[in-house]
Amino acid sequence: MSQQEEMMQDELNEAFWTRTDAVIQLANTQAEEADADDVNASLLYAAARFSSFLIAAQAEDHASLLHGRDQAVDYFANQFRQLLAENIDDYLENFDEYNA
């Protein structure tokens, strides 16, 4: 990878973490006034709704959306499962630090 490509990747990674932190901050703010389980339910619904929007926006027509539905569900479910496992593992490794 060239230096320019590495710089572009760093900027993409920084943008990714900035967006991620903004969503987490919003959830934390909402959890100050709502039950954390309710905030989590809202986050899950919002992620599912936005992912559905992306899938539908990329479909050429109703038939292609229907044809790709199960593959899309599998993809996003597997991504969530992997990310959830990685984050739980992170909490396991840093339990005392995160819960201090």
C-alpha positions in Angstrom: 0.0 0.0 0.0 1.4 3.4 -1.0 1.8 6.2 1.6 -1.1 8.1 -0.1 -3.3 5.0 0.2 -2.3 4.6 3.8 -3.2 8.2 4.6 -6.6 7.8 2.9 -7.2 4.6 4.9 -6.3 6.4 8.1 -8.8 9.2 7.2 -11.5 6.6 6.5 -10.7 4.8 9.8 -10.9 8.2 11.7 -14.2 9.0 10.0 -15.5 5.5 11.0 -14.6 6.0 14.6 -16.0 9.5 14.7 -19.3 8.3 13.4 -19.3 5.3 15.8 -18.4 7.6 18.8 -21.2 10.0 17.8 -23.8 7.2 17.8 -22.6 5.8 21.1 -22.6 9.3 22.7 -26.2 9.7 21.5 -27.2 6.4 23.1 -25.4 7.3 26.3 -27.3 10.6 26.4 -30.6 8.9 25.8 -29.8 6.3 28.5 -29.6 9.1 31.0 -33.4 9.6 30.7 -34.6 6.2 29.3 -34.0 2.7 30.3 -30.7 1.4 28.7 -32.6 -1.7 27.3 -35.1 0.6 25.6 -32.2 2.7 24.1 -30.6 -0.6 22.9 -33.9 -1.6 21.3 -34.0 1.7 19.5 -30.4 1.3 18.3 -31.1 -2.2 17.0 -34.2 -1.0 15.2 -32.5 2.0 13.7 -29.6 -0.2 12.4 -32.0 -2.7 10.9 -34.0 0.1 9.3 -31.0 1.9 7.8 -29.5 -1.4 6.6 -32.9 -2.2 4.9 -32.8 1.2 3.3 -29.3 0.6 1.9 -30.3 -2.8 0.5 -33.5 -1.4 -1.1 -31.6 1.6 -2.5 -29.2 -0.7 -4.2 -31.8 -3.0 -5.7 -32.7 -2.6 -9.3 -36.4 -3.5 -8.7 -38.7 -5.3 -6.4 -37.8 -8.7 -7.8 -34.1 -8.2 -7.2 -34.8 -6.9 -3.6 -36.8 -10.0 -3.0 -34.2 -12.3 -4.6 -31.4 -10.8 -2.4 -33.4 -10.6 0.8 -32.2 -13.7 2.6 -28.5 -13.2 1.6 -28.7 -9.6 3.0 -30.3 -10.8 6.2 -27.6 -13.5 6.6 -24.8 -10.9 5.9 -26.0 -8.4 8.4 -26.8 -11.0 11.0 -23.4 -12.5 10.7 -21.7 -9.1 10.8 -23.6 -8.3 14.0 -22.8 -11.6 15.6 -19.1 -11.2 14.8 -19.0 -7.6 16.1 -20.9 -8.5 19.2 -18.6 -11.4 20.0 -15.5 -9.2 19.5 -16.9 -6.5 21.8 -17.8 -8.9 24.5 -14.3 -10.4 24.3 -12.9 -6.9 24.7 -15.0 -6.4 27.8 -13.8 -9.8 29.1 -10.2 -8.7 28.6 -10.8 -5.3 30.2 -13.6 -6.0 32.6 -11.9 -4.4 35.7 -10.8 -1.3 33.8 -14.2 -0.7 32.1 -16.2 -1.3 35.2 -14.0 0.7 37.6 
